[in-house]
Amino acid sequence: MTEQHVPRSLIMAIDDDDMMRLMLHEILEQEGFEVVSAASGQLGLEMLKARPPALLFLDVMMPDMDGFACLQAIRAIPDLALLPVVMLTGADDIASINSSFQMGATDFIAKPISWPTLPHRLRYLLRASSALGQLAKSEAELRTAQKIAHLGSWDWQVATDTMQWSEEVFNVLGVKAASFKGRRVDLYRQMQSADVDKLHQNIESCLIHQQSFHQQFHIRHAKNADHIVLIRGEPVIVDQTVVRIQGTVQDITERQRIEKQIRFLSYYDPLTGLPNRKHFKEILGQVIAYGQPQAAVLSVLFISIDRFKRINETLGPNIGDRILKKFAERLVQGIQDETRSQADAINPSEMAVFRLSGNEFAVLLNPVSSTDDSIKAAKTILQLMEASLPIKDHEIFLNINIGIAVYPEDGGDEDSFIKNGEFAMSHAKQ
């Protein structure tokens, strides 16, 4: 029997950065996507017309034709009107993000890109794009697709204050059809007062400035279930006047849950639940940039479990994982107890425990009054770990090494600070 060939989703990237295109090729092809790329907007447009992809990554900042001009040209092509376009821009470039949405972008991804989570987000966008693409086929398919995507459409006639809802809008907003009056105020019925005010302002701004809008809000259905809803509105302009506003409402509760899970996978260790190395580096960078109060010290304890590889090989990886979880729990509990007993010396809200790698952890002390407080905290942890860890039928005794790094003596930036702290840890003796 001949094996059926399953076509791969075609992803296109338009970016003048050679390294960015190379990384997109490398990572997405490993995940089973077919990837093509162009180094300029003009070349990208020619490739799009010849072979439309399933999704396009489009850089905002490019010479000759920037991302906005390229996006405008794409949306002018009828066959590409529904093409998912993900803009690549800086994390703090709010103006570009707003402009991208106004010009028809599907989503944006901030640089630097989180490569481990990119395939998950891409698959989500492709699923959403597939659902939205079916909406144009027929009214029957529209109702089915809207129900699957928890997406409903609405249309408001400005002059007569007449509003029409698709069936799914009632489901998303939790409004019974019998109570629907066909007026603008029906949109506000399930919303909290603050959200009502904001939506009212957005609609009025849409009428005056003739610009689209989007807003998230929370509602509670009859079963006391909280839902997160995204509403969008687009003006229909006739003779320079907004005569209608067409829009959508979508229950994005599940999407938010997935995004939260992706963020957890990016910033937290799934085994121990502790913030990971990436999170630690970002927090450390923020603390260094913010600076310390006068007469205060930023200090980090770098902790490793001695000979953990041998423990893992002897007792097996399952027992090793249990040891790491127990160790992390005891470390967190011990730090919390220590901060409660030394509230004047250490601020509990400014202490955090991180898992940096397999058997390495870090405790951020920020701020402490002196390095003596760091030494005291290290001694407390050493004493804390003297007791055995009960794991199944085993009583595990651990030896740990602790290195202390103090800012700025042990490094003026995150990388050098972490490097010196880990060096101190690797040479520490109990």
ZIZISUL-V915587 format. One record per residue. N is the residue number from 0. RES is the residue in one small letter. PSI is psi in radians with two decimals (NA if undefined). Layout:
BEGIN
N:RES:PSI, N:RES:PSI
END
This chain:
BEGIN
0:m:2.33, 1:t:2.31, 2:e:2.26, 3:q:2.31, 4:h:2.20, 5:v:2.01, 6:p:2.50, 7:r:2.58, 8:s:2.30, 9:l:2.16, 10:i:2.32, 11:m:2.52, 12:a:2.24, 13:i:1.89, 14:d:2.34, 15:d:-0.09, 16:d:1.97, 17:d:-0.73, 18:m:-0.68, 19:m:-0.76, 20:r:-0.70, 21:l:-0.76, 22:m:-0.72, 23:l:-0.76, 24:h:-0.88, 25:e:-0.85, 26:i:-0.79, 27:l:-0.57, 28:e:-0.58, 29:q:-0.47, 30:e:0.10, 31:g:0.18, 32:f:2.64, 33:e:2.29, 34:v:2.29, 35:v:2.74, 36:s:2.80, 37:a:2.55, 38:a:-0.05, 39:s:2.79, 40:g:-0.70, 41:q:-0.79, 42:l:-0.67, 43:g:-0.72, 44:l:-0.71, 45:e:-0.71, 46:m:-0.64, 47:l:-0.75, 48:k:-0.64, 49:a:-0.66, 50:r:1.58, 51:p:2.33, 52:p:3.08, 53:a:-0.46, 54:l:2.59, 55:l:2.26, 56:f:2.22, 57:l:2.08, 58:d:2.45, 59:v:-0.86, 60:m:1.80, 61:m:2.61, 62:p:2.88, 63:d:-1.44, 64:m:1.95, 65:d:3.12, 66:g:-0.61, 67:f:-0.78, 68:a:-0.69, 69:c:-0.74, 70:l:-0.72, 71:q:-0.73, 72:a:-0.64, 73:i:-0.81, 74:r:-0.30, 75:a:-0.18, 76:i:2.02, 77:p:-0.72, 78:d:-0.27, 79:l:0.21, 80:a:-0.55, 81:l:0.15, 82:l:2.18, 83:p:2.13, 84:v:2.09, 85:v:2.04, 86:m:2.44, 87:l:2.06, 88:t:3.01, 89:g:2.63, 90:a:-0.55, 91:d:0.22, 92:d:1.27, 93:i:-0.64, 94:a:-0.75, 95:s:-0.66, 96:i:-0.81, 97:n:-0.75, 98:s:-0.67, 99:s:-0.82, 100:f:-0.69, 101:q:-0.51, 102:m:0.02, 103:g:0.25, 104:a:2.59, 105:t:-0.71, 106:d:3.07, 107:f:2.68, 108:i:2.24, 109:a:2.46, 110:k:2.55, 111:p:2.51, 112:i:2.43, 113:s:1.64, 114:w:-0.70, 115:p:-0.54, 116:t:-0.13, 117:l:-0.81, 118:p:-0.64, 119:h:-0.80, 120:r:-0.67, 121:l:-0.77, 122:r:-0.66, 123:y:-0.76, 124:l:-0.67, 125:l:-0.67, 126:r:-0.77, 127:a:-0.69, 128:s:-0.70, 129:s:-0.73, 130:a:-0.76, 131:l:-0.55, 132:g:-0.50, 133:q:-0.26, 134:l:-0.47, 135:a:-0.12, 136:k:-0.92, 137:s:2.90, 138:e:-0.67, 139:a:-0.80, 140:e:-0.55, 141:l:-0.83, 142:r:-0.72, 143:t:-0.82, 144:a:-0.69, 145:q:-0.67, 146:k:-0.70, 147:i:-0.77, 148:a:-0.01, 149:h:0.76, 150:l:2.17, 151:g:2.75, 152:s:2.61, 153:w:2.74, 154:d:2.15, 155:w:2.12, 156:q:2.06, 157:v:-0.86, 158:a:-0.68, 159:t:-0.02, 160:d:0.85, 161:t:2.26, 162:m:2.42, 163:q:2.43, 164:w:2.52, 165:s:2.91, 166:e:-0.65, 167:e:-0.39, 168:v:-0.70, 169:f:-0.72, 170:n:-0.75, 171:v:-0.76, 172:l:-0.17, 173:g:0.58, 174:v:2.34, 175:k:2.42, 176:a:-0.57, 177:a:-0.46, 178:s:0.01, 179:f:2.16, 180:k:-0.11, 181:g:0.54, 182:r:2.88, 183:r:-0.62, 184:v:-0.30, 185:d:-0.51, 186:l:-0.53, 187:y:-0.13, 188:r:-0.74, 189:q:0.06, 190:m:2.71, 191:q:2.72, 192:s:-0.70, 193:a:-0.69, 194:d:-0.61, 195:v:-0.80, 196:d:-0.75, 197:k:-0.74, 198:l:-0.69, 199:h:-0.77, 200:q:-0.69, 201:n:-0.73, 202:i:-0.75, 203:e:-0.69, 204:s:-0.65, 205:c:-0.71, 206:l:-0.69, 207:i:-0.85, 208:h:-0.09, 209:q:0.78, 210:q:2.59, 211:s:2.89, 212:f:2.80, 213:h:2.60, 214:q:2.44, 215:q:2.53, 216:f:2.84, 217:h:2.45, 218:i:2.79, 219:r:2.12, 220:h:3.08, 221:a:-0.52, 222:k:0.26, 223:n:0.41, 224:a:2.22, 225:d:2.38, 226:h:2.59, 227:i:2.20, 228:v:2.42, 229:l:2.15, 230:i:2.40, 231:r:2.59, 232:g:2.45, 233:e:2.17, 234:p:2.51, 235:v:2.02, 236:i:2.24, 237:v:2.19, 238:d:0.79, 239:q:0.38, 240:t:2.42, 241:v:1.97, 242:v:-0.43, 243:r:2.73, 244:i:2.13, 245:q:2.52, 246:g:-3.10, 247:t:2.71, 248:v:2.41, 249:q:2.31, 250:d:1.91, 251:i:0.38, 252:t:-0.81, 253:e:-0.69, 254:r:-0.74, 255:q:-0.65, 256:r:-0.73, 257:i:-0.76, 258:e:-0.65, 259:k:-0.68, 260:q:-0.71, 261:i:-0.73, 262:r:-0.70, 263:f:-0.77, 264:l:-0.48, 265:s:-0.59, 266:y:-0.07, 267:y:2.63, 268:d:2.06, 269:p:-0.43, 270:l:-0.88, 271:t:-0.29, 272:g:0.07, 273:l:2.69, 274:p:2.52, 275:n:-3.00, 276:r:-0.72, 277:k:-0.78, 278:h:-0.74, 279:f:-0.79, 280:k:-0.69, 281:e:-0.79, 282:i:-0.77, 283:l:-0.75, 284:g:-0.70, 285:q:-0.72, 286:v:-0.75, 287:i:-0.74, 288:a:-0.64, 289:y:-0.59, 290:g:2.90, 291:q:2.58, 292:p:2.78, 293:q:2.42, 294:a:0.35, 295:a:2.75, 296:v:2.36, 297:l:2.15, 298:s:2.56, 299:v:2.34, 300:l:2.13, 301:f:2.12, 302:i:2.33, 303:s:2.56, 304:i:2.12, 305:d:2.39, 306:r:0.64, 307:f:-0.55, 308:k:-0.70, 309:r:-0.69, 310:i:-0.77, 311:n:-0.76, 312:e:-0.59, 313:t:-0.83, 314:l:-0.22, 315:g:2.73, 316:p:-0.54, 317:n:-0.78, 318:i:-0.66, 319:g:-0.75, 320:d:-0.69, 321:r:-0.68, 322:i:-0.78, 323:l:-0.72, 324:k:-0.79, 325:k:-0.73, 326:f:-0.80, 327:a:-0.75, 328:e:-0.77, 329:r:-0.68, 330:l:-0.81, 331:v:-0.82, 332:q:-0.74, 333:g:-0.69, 334:i:-0.72, 335:q:-0.75, 336:d:-0.69, 337:e:-0.74, 338:t:-0.56, 339:r:-0.60, 340:s:-0.30, 341:q:0.87, 342:a:-0.50, 343:d:-0.51, 344:a:-0.63, 345:i:2.31, 346:n:2.01, 347:p:-0.58, 348:s:-0.25, 349:e:0.26, 350:m:2.46, 351:a:2.56, 352:v:2.37, 353:f:2.63, 354:r:1.99, 355:l:-0.65, 356:s:-2.82, 357:g:-1.05, 358:n:0.37, 359:e:2.36, 360:f:2.89, 361:a:2.53, 362:v:2.06, 363:l:2.10, 364:l:1.86, 365:n:1.99, 366:p:2.89, 367:v:2.76, 368:s:-0.49, 369:s:2.96, 370:t:-0.39, 371:d:-0.64, 372:d:-0.62, 373:s:-0.74, 374:i:-0.73, 375:k:-0.76, 376:a:-0.69, 377:a:-0.75, 378:k:-0.67, 379:t:-0.72, 380:i:-0.71, 381:l:-0.77, 382:q:-0.65, 383:l:-0.65, 384:m:0.05, 385:e:-0.55, 386:a:2.62, 387:s:2.76, 388:l:2.03, 389:p:1.94, 390:i:1.89, 391:k:-2.05, 392:d:0.26, 393:h:2.62, 394:e:1.87, 395:i:2.18, 396:f:2.23, 397:l:2.49, 398:n:2.39, 399:i:2.66, 400:n:2.39, 401:i:2.18, 402:g:2.46, 403:i:2.25, 404:a:2.38, 405:v:2.32, 406:y:2.41, 407:p:0.11, 408:e:-0.61, 409:d:0.35, 410:g:2.29, 411:g:-0.10, 412:d:2.99, 413:e:-0.84, 414:d:-0.85, 415:s:-0.61, 416:f:-0.83, 417:i:-0.72, 418:k:-0.80, 419:n:-0.62, 420:g:-0.74, 421:e:-0.57, 422:f:-0.77, 423:a:-0.68, 424:m:-0.77, 425:s:-0.35, 426:h:0.14, 427:a:2.60, 428:k:2.47, 429:q:NA
END
